[in-house]
Amino acid sequence: MIVHLSIHTPKPGKDTDLIASMHRLREPSRCCGGAGSFSLTHQELSLAIGARKAADIVATGAEVVATSCPGCRMQLADVLAQAGDSRPVVHTVELLAAAGARPG
C-alpha cells in the first residue's frame, strides 16, 4: 500500500511512516492534481498532473492507495481508472479500521 499525503496534511510522523512502510513513491510530495477547485478550473492540467501521480503509484506495485483528503481520493481514483488501473483508493481511516486499529 502507499499513502498519498495531500498538501494540507501534516508532515509524515510515526503513524504515517508505519502505514506507508510497504511501498514508497518516487515523488511522494508531488501533488495529485486535484487541489480543490483547480481540477474544475484547469481540468486538462489537473489530469496531466494526476496521470504523472498515477504512473508513480502503479510503479510501486502497491495494492491499495490511502489518503486523508477526500479531494485527493476522488482525483486519484479517477486518474487511476483512466489509466486502466482498478486498485482501491481509500481514506486512511478506512485502512486503519480494516487493520483493526482502535483509538486510544
Order of alpha helices (4+ residues) and beta strands (2+ residues): beta-alpha-alpha-alpha-beta-alpha-beta-alpha
